[in-house]
Amino acid sequence: MVIITSSLETSISFIIFIFLHNPKNICRRLSGRCSKSKPQNDHVKHSSHSPPQYKLHSLKLLTFDKERLERKITEYKRNRREVPPDLLQQHREVSHRIHWQAAQLERASPSMLAEYEKVLHRLVQGLGDGVKKYSSQGNREAAKDALGRMKLVENEMESLRRRRTL
């Protein structure tokens, strides 16, 4: 927070503060009347009240990413450094996404499970292409990472197939 010493700058910052926290009051104060603001989009207005809608993704990859983020957060804490807010936000989003998808898959219809299997199949194909691309570029670390991710998704596909046959 910056403290401004000049009275003109303080007045301006005070007006901006009021405007940000109560735009109708400042509008009346500055012009004597206030025009109606545009109606907000319902999605923006109620975004915190409605559950997020995510696309299906590999639960194993999401869990892998969550664990990777947790290791980074732990490293910051171990070094007694403040954890960056974007890292915490990523962790929160991945956690919410895992929770949402697990709930969806628990009560999934056979058609949704078939769609999920297609999503996993496309992921395996994309990761396989990534392995080939990174290998041909000589990027061994990226190829190993993509191969590890591909194996995770293949294992998840296999467990999904077993679950569907039971």
The 8 nearest C-alpha neighbors of each residue, nearest first, counted from 0:
[[1, 2, 3, 12, 16, 4, 9, 13],
 [0, 2, 3, 4, 12, 9, 8, 5],
 [3, 1, 4, 0, 9, 5, 12, 8],
 [2, 4, 9, 5, 1, 8, 6, 12],
 [3, 5, 6, 2, 9, 8, 7, 1],
 [6, 4, 8, 7, 3, 9, 10, 2],
 [5, 7, 9, 8, 10, 4, 3, 11],
 [8, 6, 10, 9, 5, 11, 12, 4],
 [7, 9, 11, 5, 10, 6, 12, 3],
 [10, 8, 6, 12, 7, 11, 3, 13],
 [11, 9, 13, 7, 8, 12, 6, 14],
 [10, 12, 8, 14, 13, 9, 15, 7],
 [11, 13, 15, 9, 14, 10, 16, 8],
 [12, 14, 16, 10, 11, 15, 9, 17],
 [15, 13, 17, 11, 16, 12, 18, 10],
 [14, 16, 18, 12, 13, 17, 19, 11],
 [17, 15, 13, 19, 14, 18, 12, 20],
 [18, 16, 14, 20, 15, 19, 21, 13],
 [19, 17, 22, 15, 21, 25, 16, 20],
 [20, 18, 16, 17, 21, 22, 15, 14],
 [19, 21, 17, 18, 16, 22, 15, 24],
 [20, 22, 18, 17, 23, 24, 19, 25],
 [23, 21, 18, 25, 24, 19, 26, 20],
 [24, 22, 26, 25, 21, 27, 33, 18],
 [25, 23, 27, 26, 22, 21, 28, 18],
 [26, 24, 28, 18, 27, 22, 23, 29],
 [25, 27, 23, 33, 29, 24, 28, 30],
 [28, 26, 32, 31, 33, 24, 25, 30],
 [27, 29, 25, 26, 31, 30, 24, 32],
 [30, 28, 26, 27, 25, 31, 32, 24],
 [31, 29, 32, 27, 28, 26, 33, 25],
 [30, 32, 27, 28, 29, 33, 26, 25],
 [33, 31, 27, 30, 26, 34, 28, 29],
 [32, 34, 27, 26, 35, 23, 31, 30],
 [35, 33, 36, 32, 26, 23, 27, 37],
 [36, 34, 33, 37, 38, 23, 32, 26],
 [35, 37, 34, 38, 39, 33, 23, 22],
 [36, 38, 39, 35, 40, 34, 41, 33],
 [39, 37, 36, 40, 35, 41, 44, 43],
 [40, 38, 41, 37, 44, 43, 42, 36],
 [39, 41, 43, 42, 44, 38, 45, 37],
 [42, 40, 44, 43, 45, 39, 46, 38],
 [43, 41, 46, 40, 45, 44, 39, 49],
 [42, 44, 46, 40, 41, 45, 39, 47],
 [43, 45, 41, 42, 46, 40, 39, 47],
 [46, 44, 48, 42, 47, 43, 41, 49],
 [45, 47, 43, 42, 48, 49, 44, 41],
 [46, 48, 45, 49, 50, 44, 43, 51],
 [49, 47, 45, 46, 50, 44, 51, 42],
 [50, 48, 46, 47, 51, 45, 42, 52],
 [49, 51, 52, 48, 47, 46, 99, 53],
 [52, 50, 53, 49, 99, 46, 96, 95],
 [53, 51, 50, 54, 99, 49, 96, 55],
 [54, 52, 51, 55, 96, 100, 99, 56],
 [53, 55, 56, 52, 100, 96, 118, 115],
 [54, 56, 53, 115, 100, 57, 118, 58],
 [57, 55, 58, 54, 118, 119, 61, 115],
 [56, 58, 60, 59, 61, 119, 152, 55],
 [59, 57, 61, 60, 62, 56, 97, 100],
 [58, 60, 62, 57, 61, 63, 151, 152],
 [61, 59, 63, 57, 62, 58, 64, 148],
 [60, 62, 58, 64, 63, 59, 65, 57],
 [63, 61, 65, 59, 60, 64, 58, 66],
 [62, 64, 60, 66, 61, 65, 59, 67],
 [65, 63, 67, 61, 62, 66, 60, 68],
 [66, 64, 62, 68, 67, 63, 61, 69],
 [67, 65, 69, 63, 68, 64, 62, 70],
 [66, 68, 64, 70, 65, 69, 63, 71],
 [69, 67, 71, 65, 70, 66, 90, 64],
 [68, 70, 66, 72, 71, 67, 73, 65],
 [69, 71, 73, 67, 68, 72, 74, 66],
 [72, 70, 74, 68, 69, 73, 75, 67],
 [71, 73, 69, 75, 74, 70, 68, 82],
 [74, 72, 70, 76, 71, 75, 77, 69],
 [73, 75, 77, 71, 72, 76, 70, 78],
 [76, 74, 80, 72, 78, 73, 77, 82],
 [77, 75, 79, 73, 78, 74, 80, 72],
 [76, 78, 74, 79, 75, 73, 80, 72],
 [77, 79, 75, 76, 80, 74, 73, 81],
 [80, 78, 76, 77, 75, 81, 74, 82],
 [81, 79, 75, 78, 76, 82, 77, 74],
 [80, 82, 83, 75, 79, 76, 84, 78],
 [81, 83, 75, 72, 80, 84, 86, 76],
 [84, 82, 86, 85, 81, 87, 72, 75],
 [85, 83, 87, 86, 88, 82, 89, 81],
 [86, 84, 88, 87, 83, 89, 90, 82],
 [87, 85, 89, 88, 83, 84, 90, 82],
 [86, 88, 90, 84, 85, 89, 91, 83],
 [87, 89, 85, 91, 86, 90, 84, 92],
 [90, 88, 86, 92, 91, 87, 85, 93],
 [89, 91, 87, 93, 88, 92, 94, 68],
 [90, 92, 88, 94, 89, 93, 87, 95],
 [93, 91, 95, 89, 94, 90, 96, 88],
 [92, 94, 96, 90, 95, 91, 97, 89],
 [95, 93, 91, 97, 96, 92, 90, 98],
 [96, 94, 98, 92, 93, 97, 99, 91],
 [95, 97, 93, 99, 94, 98, 100, 92],
 [98, 96, 94, 100, 95, 99, 101, 93],
 [97, 99, 95, 101, 96, 100, 94, 102],
 [100, 98, 96, 102, 97, 101, 95, 103],
 [99, 101, 103, 97, 102, 98, 96, 104],
 [100, 102, 104, 98, 103, 99, 97, 105],
 [101, 103, 105, 99, 100, 104, 98, 106],
 [104, 102, 100, 101, 105, 106, 107, 99],
 [103, 105, 107, 101, 106, 102, 100, 112],
 [106, 104, 102, 103, 107, 101, 100, 108],
 [105, 107, 104, 103, 108, 102, 101, 111],
 [108, 106, 104, 105, 111, 103, 112, 109],
 [107, 109, 111, 110, 112, 106, 104, 113],
 [108, 110, 112, 111, 113, 107, 163, 114],
 [111, 109, 113, 108, 112, 114, 107, 115],
 [112, 110, 114, 108, 113, 109, 107, 115],
 [111, 113, 115, 109, 114, 110, 116, 107],
 [112, 114, 110, 116, 111, 115, 109, 117],
 [115, 113, 111, 117, 112, 116, 110, 118],
 [116, 114, 112, 118, 117, 113, 111, 119],
 [115, 117, 113, 119, 114, 118, 120, 112],
 [118, 116, 120, 114, 115, 119, 121, 113],
 [119, 117, 115, 121, 116, 120, 122, 114],
 [118, 120, 122, 116, 117, 121, 123, 115],
 [119, 121, 117, 123, 122, 118, 116, 124],
 [122, 120, 124, 118, 119, 123, 125, 117],
 [123, 121, 119, 125, 120, 124, 126, 118],
 [124, 122, 120, 126, 149, 121, 125, 127],
 [125, 123, 127, 121, 122, 126, 128, 120],
 [126, 124, 122, 128, 127, 123, 121, 129],
 [125, 127, 129, 123, 128, 124, 149, 145],
 [128, 126, 124, 130, 129, 125, 123, 131],
 [129, 127, 125, 131, 126, 130, 132, 124],
 [128, 130, 126, 132, 127, 131, 133, 125],
 [129, 131, 142, 127, 133, 128, 132, 145],
 [132, 130, 134, 128, 129, 133, 135, 127],
 [133, 131, 129, 135, 134, 130, 128, 136],
 [132, 134, 138, 136, 142, 130, 135, 131],
 [135, 133, 137, 131, 136, 132, 142, 138],
 [134, 136, 132, 137, 133, 131, 138, 130],
 [137, 135, 133, 134, 138, 132, 139, 131],
 [136, 138, 134, 135, 139, 133, 142, 132],
 [139, 137, 133, 136, 141, 140, 134, 142],
 [138, 140, 142, 141, 137, 134, 143, 133],
 [141, 139, 143, 142, 138, 144, 133, 145],
 [140, 142, 144, 143, 139, 138, 145, 133],
 [141, 143, 130, 133, 139, 145, 140, 144],
 [144, 142, 146, 140, 141, 145, 147, 139],
 [143, 145, 141, 147, 146, 142, 140, 148],
 [146, 144, 148, 142, 147, 143, 130, 126],
 [147, 145, 149, 143, 148, 144, 130, 142],
 [148, 146, 144, 150, 149, 145, 143, 151],
 [147, 149, 145, 151, 146, 150, 144, 152],
 [148, 150, 146, 152, 147, 151, 123, 126],
 [149, 151, 153, 147, 148, 152, 154, 146],
 [152, 150, 148, 154, 149, 153, 155, 59],
 [151, 153, 155, 149, 154, 150, 156, 148],
 [152, 154, 150, 156, 155, 151, 149, 157],
 [155, 153, 157, 151, 152, 156, 150, 158],
 [154, 156, 152, 158, 153, 157, 159, 151],
 [157, 155, 153, 159, 154, 158, 152, 160],
 [156, 158, 154, 160, 155, 159, 153, 161],
 [159, 157, 161, 155, 160, 156, 162, 154],
 [158, 160, 162, 156, 157, 161, 163, 155],
 [159, 161, 163, 157, 158, 162, 156, 164],
 [160, 162, 158, 164, 159, 163, 157, 165],
 [163, 161, 159, 160, 165, 164, 158, 157],
 [162, 164, 160, 161, 165, 159, 112, 109],
 [163, 165, 161, 162, 160, 159, 158, 157],
 [164, 162, 163, 161, 160, 159, 158, 109]]
